[in-house]
Amino acid sequence: MSHGNGALGYCRTCDKLMYPDRKTARKVARNHSSHKNAYRCPVNELFWHVGELPRMVIEGHVDRETYYGTVS
């Protein structure tokens, strides 16, 4: 199945598209109109997903590094 945006397929556990690397996921995230973030799949750390940043980060109450603990 080709997704045309670099996605390798669909992660049934996370209900999101899977990307092969952070660079590809970040490129897709930049094309979205809202605050999107590339992050590792919590089930299979070989893949990356794109999702919305937490509201606390978007509103500036906490920075991304503090909210997630570490940045990979």
NUTIDREN-792717 format. One record per atom (N, C-alpha, C): residue number from 1; atom name; x, y, z. Coordinates in Angstrom, 2 decimals. Atoms other than C-alpha are relative to their C-alpha. Layout:
REM NUTIDREN-792717
  timar  logu        x        y        z
    NUM    CA        X        Y        Z
...
//
This chain:
REM NUTIDREN-792717
  timar  logu        x        y        z
      1     N     0.85    -1.18     0.00
      1    CA     0.00     0.00     0.00
      1     C     0.89     1.24     0.00
      2     N    -0.79    -1.22     0.10
      2    CA     1.54     3.32    -1.08
      2     C    -0.82     1.18     0.51
      3     N     0.69    -1.15    -0.57
      3    CA     0.67     6.45     0.86
      3     C     0.45     1.31    -0.65
      4     N    -0.42    -1.18     0.74
      4    CA     2.59     8.89    -1.35
      4     C     0.68     1.07     0.83
      5     N    -0.62    -1.01    -0.86
      5    CA     3.96    10.80     1.65
      5     C     1.15    -0.58     0.79
      6     N    -1.11     0.63    -0.69
      6    CA     6.68     8.41     2.76
      6     C    -0.41    -0.98     1.08
      7     N     0.48     0.94    -1.03
      7    CA     4.50     6.38     5.12
      7     C     0.20    -1.43    -0.49
      8     N    -0.23     1.40     0.33
      8    CA     5.32     2.69     5.22
      8     C    -1.25    -0.85     0.14
      9     N     1.22     0.75    -0.24
      9    CA     1.90     1.60     6.34
      9     C    -0.72     0.59     1.20
     10     N     0.87    -0.46    -1.08
     10    CA    -0.56     1.84     9.18
     10     C     0.29    -0.79     1.27
     11     N    -0.21     0.63    -1.30
     11    CA     0.14     1.10    12.86
     11     C    -1.37    -0.23     0.63
     12     N     1.33     0.31    -0.54
     12    CA    -2.97    -0.67    14.11
     12     C    -0.09     0.27     1.50
     13     N     0.00    -0.24    -1.44
     13    CA    -1.95    -0.29    17.76
     13     C    -0.21     1.47     0.32
     14     N     0.05    -1.44    -0.27
     14    CA    -1.47     3.49    17.65
     14     C    -1.05     0.71    -0.85
     15     N     1.00    -0.58     0.89
     15    CA    -4.06     4.09    14.91
     15     C     0.57     1.20    -0.77
     16     N    -0.69    -1.08     0.72
     16    CA    -1.53     6.22    12.96
     16     C     0.85    -0.58    -1.12
     17     N    -0.92     0.40     1.05
     17    CA     0.59     6.10     9.83
     17     C     1.40    -0.16     0.58
     18     N    -1.37     0.23    -0.45
     18    CA     4.16     4.80    10.30
     18     C     0.97     0.58    -1.02
     19     N    -1.03    -0.56     0.86
     19    CA     7.18     6.63     8.91
     19     C     1.33    -0.64     0.35
     20     N    -1.24     0.73    -0.22
     20    CA    10.66     5.13     8.48
     20     C     1.04     0.72     0.85
     21     N    -0.99    -0.77    -0.75
     21    CA    12.58     7.96    10.15
     21     C    -0.60     1.34     0.43
     22     N     0.47    -1.28    -0.53
     22    CA    12.21    11.23    12.01
     22     C    -0.08     1.07    -1.08
     23     N    -0.04    -1.00     1.06
     23    CA    13.15    13.32     8.98
     23     C    -1.28    -0.04    -0.85
     24     N     1.21     0.15     0.81
     24    CA    10.25    11.94     6.92
     24     C    -1.23     0.42     0.78
     25     N     1.15    -0.37    -0.83
     25    CA     7.77    12.31     9.79
     25     C    -0.06     1.51     0.23
     26     N    -0.02    -1.45    -0.20
     26    CA     8.87    15.90    10.44
     26     C    -0.43     0.75    -1.26
     27     N     0.39    -0.62     1.26
     27    CA     8.45    16.76     6.75
     27     C    -1.52    -0.04    -0.15
     28     N     1.46     0.14     0.06
     28    CA     4.87    15.45     6.87
     28     C    -0.65     0.93     1.03
     29     N     0.55    -0.84    -1.06
     29    CA     4.22    17.28    10.16
     29     C    -0.03     1.47    -0.40
     30     N    -0.07    -1.41     0.44
     30    CA     5.30    20.61     8.63
     30     C    -1.09     0.32    -1.02
     31     N     1.02    -0.23     1.02
     31    CA     2.71    20.16     5.86
     31     C    -1.41     0.08     0.59
     32     N     1.30    -0.11    -0.66
     32    CA    -0.15    20.06     8.39
     32     C    -0.23     1.44     0.42
     33     N     0.31    -1.39    -0.34
     33    CA    -1.94    23.28     9.29
     33     C     0.05     0.27     1.51
     34     N    -0.03    -0.20    -1.45
     34    CA    -1.90    22.70    13.07
     34     C     1.34    -0.45     0.57
     35     N    -1.23     0.36    -0.69
     35    CA     0.85    22.04    15.62
     35     C     0.16    -1.52     0.00
     36     N    -0.25     1.44     0.06
     36    CA     2.10    18.58    14.68
     36     C     1.45    -0.26     0.39
     37     N    -1.29     0.38    -0.51
     37    CA     5.07    16.73    16.08
     37     C     0.33    -1.41    -0.49
     38     N    -0.45     1.35     0.33
     38    CA     7.11    13.71    14.96
     38     C     0.46    -0.66     1.30
     39     N    -0.41     0.72    -1.21
     39    CA     7.54    11.10    17.68
     39     C     0.12    -1.49    -0.29
     40     N    -0.20     1.43     0.18
     40    CA     8.71     7.51    17.99
     40     C    -1.26    -0.78     0.36
     41     N     1.11     0.89    -0.31
     41    CA     6.11     4.78    17.93
     41     C     0.30    -0.68     1.34
     42     N    -0.26     0.62    -1.31
     42    CA     5.75     3.53    21.53
     42     C    -0.02    -1.53    -0.05
     43     N     0.08     1.46     0.14
     43    CA     5.12    -0.02    20.26
     43     C     1.23    -0.55    -0.73
     44     N    -1.14     0.42     0.79
     44    CA     7.90    -0.33    17.67
     44     C     0.89     1.22    -0.24
     45     N    -0.84    -1.19     0.03
     45    CA    10.71     2.19    18.14
     45     C     0.78     0.18    -1.30
     46     N    -0.63    -0.17     1.30
     46    CA    11.95     1.63    14.58
     46     C    -0.77     1.01    -0.85
     47     N     0.87    -0.86     0.80
     47    CA     9.06     3.74    13.28
     47     C    -0.36     1.29     0.73
     48     N     0.39    -1.32    -0.51
     48    CA     7.81     7.31    13.74
     48     C    -1.44     0.29    -0.38
     49     N     1.36    -0.46     0.27
     49    CA     4.34     8.87    13.90
     49     C    -0.03     1.52    -0.01
     50     N     0.24    -1.44    -0.03
     50    CA     2.96    12.38    13.46
     50     C    -1.26     0.21     0.83
     51     N     1.16    -0.28    -0.84
     51    CA     0.62    13.80    16.09
     51     C     0.03     1.42     0.51
     52     N     0.11    -1.36    -0.53
     52    CA    -0.56    16.99    17.71
     52     C     0.78     0.15     1.30
     53     N    -0.68    -0.30    -1.25
     53    CA     1.50    18.59    20.43
     53     C    -1.02     0.13     1.13
     54     N     0.91    -0.16    -1.14
     54    CA    -0.03    18.55    23.91
     54     C    -0.39     1.47     0.20
     55     N     0.52    -1.35    -0.20
     55    CA    -2.14    21.62    24.74
     55     C     0.92     0.84     0.89
     56     N    -0.90    -0.75    -0.91
     56    CA     0.25    22.61    27.58
     56     C     1.21     0.56    -0.75
     57     N    -1.15    -0.46     0.79
     57    CA     3.12    22.89    25.05
     57     C    -0.44     1.08    -0.98
     58     N     0.50    -0.97     0.97
     58    CA     1.05    24.72    22.42
     58     C    -0.25     1.36     0.66
     59     N     0.32    -1.24    -0.70
     59    CA    -0.08    27.31    24.98
     59     C     1.20     0.61     0.71
     60     N    -1.22    -0.55    -0.58
     60    CA     3.48    27.78    26.26
     60     C     0.13    -0.15     1.51
     61     N    -0.09     0.21    -1.45
     61    CA     2.88    26.57    29.84
     61     C     1.21    -0.84     0.38
     62     N    -1.16     0.85    -0.24
     62    CA     5.71    24.06    29.51
     62     C     0.68    -0.24    -1.35
     63     N    -0.67     0.27     1.28
     63    CA     8.38    23.42    26.88
     63     C    -0.06    -1.49    -0.31
     64     N     0.10     1.37     0.49
     64    CA     8.48    20.24    24.84
     64     C     0.91    -0.95     0.77
     65     N    -0.96     0.86    -0.69
     65    CA    11.59    18.86    26.56
     65     C    -0.46    -0.33     1.42
     66     N     0.50     0.23    -1.36
     66    CA    10.07    19.28    30.03
     66     C    -1.21    -0.94    -0.03
     67     N     1.23     0.81     0.07
     67    CA     6.73    17.74    29.00
     67     C     0.35    -1.47    -0.28
     68     N    -0.32     1.38     0.38
     68    CA     8.31    14.66    27.39
     68     C     1.15    -0.59     0.81
     69     N    -1.10     0.51    -0.82
     69    CA    11.28    14.38    29.74
     69     C     1.32     0.00    -0.73
     70     N    -1.21     0.01     0.82
     70    CA    13.87    13.77    27.03
     70     C    -0.39     0.19    -1.44
     71     N     0.21    -0.18     1.43
     71    CA    14.22    14.58    23.39
     71     C     0.92    -0.96    -0.72
     72     N    -0.84     0.94     0.75
     72    CA    15.41    11.92    20.99
     72     C     0.39     0.59    -1.33
//
